[in-house]
């Protein structure tokens, strides 16, 4: 399963032109079964992911699709990074299945789409059949920062290529990774007060998306990948960036 997700990294794209045809029920059930097997970034955060019909989302700027994958979470430290990490696995799963998907930063669920146990709605994916190709034909179609703009190091360049191709809100690509022996430290670009108010939530989820790509690429290259946060007194620092997570990579 994780190998299929990794392969999808190099061809996935955001779909916005949905046909409004419903996804076949057997595929919906397959997605729901795979959702139960996702790997979280944080094991102690309760979450819920469910697939709802077209009338489950509202908002003028919400992309119209036949289905939506809605993500709910209890409120805890690193809950948004965990959301990005988990839901990107769903995004890649859908791409591997040939189903279009697009992250929805705007729009809200309707009254019928309530999370269980008082969990908060976080974000959604619009999903369904599309009137355009679901996959890119080559990596040249990705519009992304150059490697040197997101990575300081050399040993893990192939893993970082998977991170470089990760999607992000408004394509901001807020991440920077610093290599230290067998570890990659992940940093998120700091914003001014106004931009922080607008983008902090999205950027934190973006970091989870980038970490998901790092984790999948590390596994694909035969590494044991341990994602963790350094204790406060040992946190790495980088000017104009905020430390988020670290990834230890050791060959199996």
Secondary structure, 3 states (H helix, E strand, C coil): CHHHHHHHCCCECCCCCECCCCCCHHHHHHHHHHHCCCCCCCCCCCEEEEEEEHHHEECCCCCCCCEEEEEEECCCCCHHHHHHHHHHHHHHHHHHHCCEEEEECCCEECCCCCCHHHCEEEEEEEEECECCCCECCCHHHCCCCCHHHCEECCCCHHHHHHHHCCCCHHHCCCEEEEEECCEEEEEEECCCHHHHHHHHHHHHHHHHHHHHHHHHHHHHCCEEEEEECCCHHHCCCECCEEEEEEEEEEEC
